[in-house]
C-alpha cells in the first residue's frame, strides 16, 4: 500500500492522462482518415477528444472533484480503446488490387 509521500499528486496524474489522450487522438486521427466511414472510430475519436481537450482541471479545486475528473478521463479513454479494438477485430481487410 502506498503512503501519502509515494503517491503521485492528482494534478500530475491528470496531466499524464491528458498526454496519453493527446497521443491517442493523433493516432486515431490517422486511422480515421484511412477509414472515415466507421462509426466505432468516430465514437473513439470523439471520446478521446473530450478527454484530451477539455481543460476542466483548471476549474476544479477540490481533491474529490479532481478524483472524479480523473475517473471520468480514465473511463472515457478506456471506452475509446474498446471501440478501437472492436473496430480492429471487426473491420474487413481491403481487397487486394487485381494485377
DACOR-V175924 format. One record per residue. OMEGA is omega in whole degrees, 0 to 359 (999 if undefined). Layout:
BEGIN
omega->[OMEGA:OMEGA]
END
This chain:
BEGIN
omega->[182:173:183:181:184:182:176:178:186:179:176:178:178:177:176:177:178:179:178:178:180:180:177:178:178:180:180:180:176:177:182:179:181:184:187:181:184:177:178:178:177:178:181:179:180:181:180:177:178:181:185:192:184:183:185:180:177:184:181:182:185:179:180:176:178:177:177:178:178:179:178:179:178:180:181:180:180:178:178:178:176:177:181:179:177:178:180:184:181:181:177:179:177:180:179:179:180:179:999]
END
